[in-house]
Amino acid sequence: CWVPGAWLSASLSLYAGRTRLKFAACRMKLRSSLRWLCFSILFPITGASQPHLVFILADDYGWNDIGYHGSQIRTPVLDKLSAQGVRLENYYVQPLCTPSRSQLLTGRYQIHTGLQHEIIWPCQPYCLPLDEKLLPQLLKEAGYSTHMVGKWHLGMYKKECLPTRRGFDSYFGYLLGSEDYYTHDRCYHIASLNVTRCALDLRNGEQAAAGYMDKYSTHLFTHKAIELLSKHDSAQPLFLYLPFQSVHLPLQVPEEYMKPYSFIHDEQRRQYAGMVSAMDEAVGNITDALQKYGFWNNTVLIFSTDNGGQTLGGGNNWPLRGRKWTLWEGGVRGVGFVTSPLLKQKGKVNRELIHISDWLPTLVSLAKGSTHGTKPLDGFDMWKTISEGYPSPRTELLHNIDPLFVDNSPCPGIPSENATSTVHLTKWQNSIFNVSIHSAIRSGKWKLLTGYPGCSYWFPPPSLSKQVQPMSPDPPRKNVWLFNIETDPEERIDLSDSYPSIVGKLLSRLKHYQDNAVPIIYPNEDAACDPSKTGVWGPWA
């Protein structure tokens, strides 16, 4: 930026009478300041105003598994961080791993990406569509350094699907949905070969990461994240995505974390509690590192689960109905909070409607980036809602529409058949939307479910299981429910007969979404996935 000498001299005429030395020094200082001002206008330095973004995603973490919800499991770090920030008590995720992760990174409902049905299994030749622009790509465009440590689970059949090809500068973690916490092996039955293969699923970038046997994954991922922070220049904006393996099955944890829970007699619950404590400690170590290395004062940290707790593996969502894999509140209402020195209001409980798809527009906006180039978003920028207490811009939420739904973890005593094919006919059978389809939608205070939403029991904590009857009072094969979630978050009082006009209105909204959905992507497995030759799960196409 050029500063005219004549104009500068005129400006400095005010200093007449001073010594030549002082005049020259002032002239030099003013010229430098003006040049800096012009450069800043033409080439704004945004790093100082761009916060570091840290997103910690827990796996299968239940509503009743965090201290501030009254859990018997102790989570002092998560309790403290959330108390200093904003607890999200009307926050929703998807009922399964892949759908939640896809909506987090695309800002789009799974009906718009073809991922409506289940998850991506190890040998299925597909991934999160490559024409979707992801959150790390958008943040890179805004000048961020982007790093991922942990679970991917968005497909890996070819290299173009890998995290380092989807916007992350670095990656350390595993590509599939679950594995052994110590060996980092995944065993999977390849049906087309009628053989079960066990192979390593751990990568550093795009290369297999051997040499980590007996390194407990929660500790390993925490170590890698802290190592990354120690080497990163805090002057450059950072996006750290840390999807822990915890607390997904298998139930594995060092014995020391189970000792405080000797009072829990249920073995699965006791192991699960230890896993939660190890994760809580890990989050504390991450936040300590953020402070130690100079990040914390300019950091926004988000903690979220990816779906409801799996009651078959020690998790619990009491008093909510259902569990992982279901569209009941226990499957989709998530533990979540935001903590940051940058929040304008701290120590708050937020009850505004927020969904996991909202994080992409929220974080890109915080980063002073742009969502231009993405496909139409379903998420909303929620920063003012979270930080300042503004009403949520979201009034409606599609939980899902899945015509192929099969309950792979049915209620105790219920046959493991496709319940959607056995629902009975009702007065809604000729409505605008096929009510035998597994679906759910939220509009304002109302929630409508159709088809078979999944196991409908209320699962009490194991310590109460003998005192509380968990079974559903619904008649067999019922297929339409309407709840006022604001007054009945436990989904105990069905109001579908009392408010038929509301049911009709929400069915029309489901029809709208169904008409605009893309076809389901769920290919048969490809036997070429067989890792027997390399000993490592990874791209094969």
N, C-alpha and C positions, 0 to 999 in steps of 0.2 A: 504494500500500500504506500503510495508516494505522498509525502507531505510537502507542499510548496514552500520553498525557502523564504520567499517574500512574505507569505502569510505568517510563517513562523516568526520571522523577524519583527513583524508588526505586533504580534502577540507579546513578544518579549520586550517591547518598548516600555512596558510598565516597570521594568526593572532598571530604567535609566538612573544613573547616579551610583549604582553599585560598582564594585570593582570588576575589572575585566575577568578576573578569575571566577568570581561568583556568577557573572553573566554567562560565561562559557559553560560552567557546570550546570546551570539551570537550563540553558538552551539544549544541552545534550540530554538532560533528564526529560524535558518536555517532548523533545523529538522522539525519544525512545517510547515514552508513554503513548504518544499519538500513534506511533507505528503499531504498538501492541493493541491499541484500541481498534484500529482499522483491521488488523489481522484477525482479531477476535470476531469482528462483525462478519468478515468474509469467510472465515474458517473457524466456526465456533468450536471451542474445546468443551466437549460435553461429558468427559469422563467424570468430573467432579460431581455432576448433577445426575449421573446415571448410577443407580444403586446396584450393588452386588445382589444377585438373586440366587438363593439357595432353596431348592425344593427337595424335601425329604419325604419319600413315599414308603409307608409301611405296607406289608403284604398280609391280607386276611386279618386285619386288626379290628376286633369287635367293639361295639358301642359300650359294652360293660367291661372293657379291659383297660380303661384308663382311670387313674385315681380320681379325677375331678367329676367322674360320673358315679362315684360311690363304689368303685370296684375294690375287691379285696386284694387286687394286685397293686403293688406300690410303684408309682411312676413320679418320683419327686422332681425330676428334671422337666418332664413334659408338663407337669402341673405348674411349675414355677414359670416356665417360658410362656405358657398360655395365659397365666394370670397377669403377666407383664404386657401381654399383647391383646389379641381379640380372639375369643373362642367362637367358632362357627357352629351354632347349634341347629341350624336349618340348612345344612350342607349335604349335598348328594353326590354320590359316585355311582358307578355301574356295579352290577352284582358279580362281575367276574374280572379277571386280571387283564386280558387283552383289550376288551372294550374300554375299560377305564383308562388304560395307558394310551390307547389310540385317541380318545377324546381329549385327554390332557395335552397331547402333543399336536393335535390338529385343530382343536377348538370346534370340532364338528361331531354331530351325533353319529352313532355307528350305522344308522340306516342310510347315511350319506357316504359311507366308505365301504359298504359291503360286509361289515364285520358284525352283523346282527346276531349271528348264531355262534354260541359257545366261544372257544378260544382257538388260537393257532396251535395245533399239535405238532410234535417234532418232525413228522415226515410229510406234512402237508406242504405242497409247493406253492405257497403264496406268502405275502407279507402285507403290511400296511401299504396301500397303493402308492406307487412311486411318483405319481403325479400330484400327491398331496405335499404342500409346503409345510414343514414342521417348525415348531417353536424354536429349536436351536438354530435353524437356518435364518429365521427372522431376526434373532438376537445377534447372530454373526453380522448380518447386514447393518445392525445398529452399532457395531463396533465392539461387541462382546467376545471374550474368550469363553468357549463352551466346552464343558467337560461332564462326563457321565461315569458314575461308578455304581455297579449293581446289576439289577435284572432288566433285560430288554423285553423279551416276549412279544415282539411285534413282527416276527418272521425273520428267517435267515437262510432260505433255500438258495439264494444267490447273493453274491457279494454286494450288489447294489442295495440290498435290504439292510445292511449292517449299520450300526449307529454312526460309524465314522464316515459313512456315505450319505448320512441323513442330517448332517449339520454339526456333529460333535467333533471338536478338535482332538479329543482323546477319549478313550473308553477302556475301562477295566471292569469285567464282570462276566455274567453268563447270559446266554442267548435264549434258553428255553424257559419253561414255566416253573420248574422246581428241580432240586438236586440234593445230594447229600451235603450237609453243612461243613463236613470235614474233608472228604475226598474230592468233592466238587464233581462227582460223577452223576450222570443221569442214566437210569435204567428205563427202557421203554420197549414195549412189545410191538414189533413190526408185524402186523397181522398178515400182510401179503406174503411174508416170508415165514410166518409162523415161528418166529424166533424173538427172544428178548435180548437186546443189546445194552450193555453198560459201557459208557464211554465218558471221557472228560468233557465238561462244558464250562470252560473258563478261558477267557481271552484278555490279552493285553493289546489293545488296538485290534488288528485283524489276525493276530498270531495266537496260537494256543499258548496258554500260560501254565506250564508245568512247574513243579517245585513248590507247590503250596499245600501239599498233603498235611492234614492235621491242623491247618490254620482255620479256625472257626470263622465262618464267612462274615458274621457281624463285626468281629474284630479286624478281619482282613480288609473289608471295605472301608471301615473307619480309618485304618492306618493309611490306605491309599488316598482317601480324601484329604486327610491331614497333610500327607506328603505333598499333595498337589497344592494345598494352600500355602505351605511353607516355601514353595518355589515360585509362586505367582506374585507378580508386582501388584500390590493393592491399588495402585493408581489406575490400572486398567480394569474396566468393568468385567465382572466374572459371572457366568451362569454355571452353577454346580447342581446337577441333577443326581440325587442319591436315592435310588429305589432299593431299599434293603431287601434281603431275602426274608428277614424276620417279619412276621412270625408264622410263615407258611409251613405246612407239613414238609418234611418229616419233623417230628418233635425231637429236637436235639439241642442240648445246651450243656456247657460245663457245669459240673456238679455244684460248684460254689454258688451259682445263681439260684439253685433250687433250695438251698439250705434255709433261707428265711421263710420258706413256705411249707414247712413241715406240718403246719396246721391244716393244710389242704389235703384231704384224704384221697381225692380223686387223682389218680396217677397222671392222666393226660393233662388235667387242669394244672397240676403242680409243675409239670414240665413246661407247659405253655407259659405259666407265670414267670418261670425262670428266664424263658426266652424274651419275654416282654422287658424284664429287668435288665437283661443284657443290651437290648435295644435302647432303653431309656438311658443307660450309662453311655452308650455310643453317641447319642444325640448330645449329651452333656460334653463329651470330649470334642465333638465337632464345634460346638459353640465356644468352648474354651479356646480352640485353635483360631476361630474367627476373631476372637478378641486379641489373642497373643500376636497374630500376624497383621493386625491393623485393619481388618475388614469390618468389624462389627458395627461401628458407628454409622456406616453407610450400607448396611445390609438389610434386606427384607427376606426373612426366613419363613417358609410355609411348611407345615407338617400336615400330612393327609394319609388316610388309609386308601387302599385301592378298591375295597369292597367290604361288605359286612364280614363278621367273624364266622369261621367254619366250626360249627358246634361238634362236628365229627372229629375235630382235631384240637380240642381244648378251648376254642374261642367261645365267646358269649356275647349276646346282644341284648340281654334282658334290660328293660321290660319290653323291648320291641319284638315284633312278630317276625318269624322267619330267620333266615341265615344266608350265608353266601350261596349264590346260584339262584336266589329267589328275587321276585320283585316286591316282596313285602319290605316294610321299613328296615327290618333287621338285615336285609341284603343290600340296601341302597342308601340308607342314611349313614353318613360317614363321620368318623372322628376327624376333626380338622381345626387348625388354628393358624393365625399369622402373628408373628412377633417381630418387632423392629423398633429401633430408636426413631425411625422416620414416621411412625404412625402418629397422627394428630390426636387421636383418642386412644388411650391405653387402659388396660384393666377392664375391658368391656366384654359383654356377652352379646353376640350378634345373632338375631333370629330372622334375618332377611334370607330370602330364597337364593341360594348360590349352588352352582353345579361345577363339577370338575372341568367341563368344557369352557368355563369362564376364565380359567387361568391364562390361556394363551393371549386373549386380547388384553387382559389385565396386566400381565407381565411385559408384553410388548409396549403397551402404553407407558408403563413405568420406565422402560428402557429408552423412551423417546424414539421408538422405532415405528415401523409402519406394517400394517397387515395387507397392504396392496400386494397382489400376486397370489394371495390365498384363494381358495374356493370360498363360496359364501359361508360365513361363520354362523354357528348356532350359539356361541358363547358371547358374553357381555363383559365390558370393562367394569370391574367391581371395586376399584380402588377407593373411590369416594364412599361407597357403601361400607367398606371394611374400615377405612382409616378415619372417616368423618361421621359415620352413622347415617348417611343418606339412604333413602329407600332404594331397594334393589330395582334395577331396570328390568329384571326378569320377573315375569308374571306367570310363565308357563314352562313346564319341563316335561319332555318326553323321556320316560324311563327306558322303554324299548318296545319294539314290535318284532317278534320272532315266530313266524309260522312253522318253523321246524323244531321248536323247543322240545327237548327230552330231559326229564328230571334224572340226572345221573346220580343224585344222592337223595332218594325219596325219604319221606317221613318214616319213622319206625313203624313197621307193620303194614306199609303201603307197597304194593308191587312196583317193581322198577320198570314199569311200562310207560309209554308215552301218554301221559294223562290228558293231553290236549285232544286225543282222539276219543276220549270217553266222557267228555263233559255232556251234561244233559241239556235238552232244549228248553228255552225259556221264552218269555214274552219279547225278548230282544233278538230272537233268532233271525228275524227278517229286517233287522235294522240296517243302517247304512254301512256299518262295519261288522265283520264276521267276529262275533264274540267268542268263538271257540279258539281264536288265536291268542297266544301268550303275549300280553301287552299291558302297559300301564302308562298313565299320563297324570301329571299334576297341573292344576290350574288354580291359582290363588290358594284358598284353603282346601280345595277339593282334590281328591285323588281317586281315579277310577282304575280298576284292574279288570282284565277279561281273560278268558281261557283258564289255564291252570298256571297260577303264578309261581308254583314251586311249593315246597313243604310249608304248610301254614301254621305249624305249631309255635307256641311261645316256649322257648327253651330257657328255663330258669338256671341260675348258677348251680353247679353240682351240689353245693351245700344245701340248696333249697329244693332239690329235685323230688324229694319224698313228700314235701309239704304242699307243693304247688302242682296242679293239674295242667300240663302243657297243651293238651289236645285242643284242636279247633272245634267250635260248636257248629260249624257250617255243615249243611247237608252234603253228602257225597256228590261230586260232579257239579257243584255250583260253579257258575262261570261269569258272574258279574258282581262286582262289589263297588260301593261308593263310600268313602270315608271323609269326614271333616278332620283333616290331619292336625289342624291347629288345636282343636279341643280333644282329639282322640288319636294321638300319635301312636298308640299301641294297636290301632286298627281292630277294635273290639266291637264297634257298633256299626253294622252295615246299614247305610241309609239309601240304598238304591231304590227301594220301593217307595220311600217317602219323597224323593226328589227325582222323579222320572225325567223332568225337563233338563236337569243338570246332566243326568246320564246321557240323554240324547245329544246334548251339546258337546260333551266330551267324546262321544262316539264319532261325531262328525269331525272333530279335530284329529282323532286317530285315523279316520279315513283320509283326511288331508295329508297327514304324514306318510301314510302307506302309499298314496298315489305318487308321492314325490321321493320315495325310497329307491335306491339303486338295488339291483339284484344281489342276493346273498352270495358271497364268495366262500365256498367251503368245499374245496376239491378233495378227491380221494387221495390217500397217501401214496407217495412215490417210493418204491422199494430202493431207489438209487440213494436214498438218504442214509442207508446202512453205513455206520461208522466203523465197521469191523477192520477195515484196511488201515485206517489212520489212528484209530483209538480216540478220536475227537469228534464231537458233534460240530457240524458246521456246514457252510454252503456246499451244495453238490451240483447245482444246475449251471 
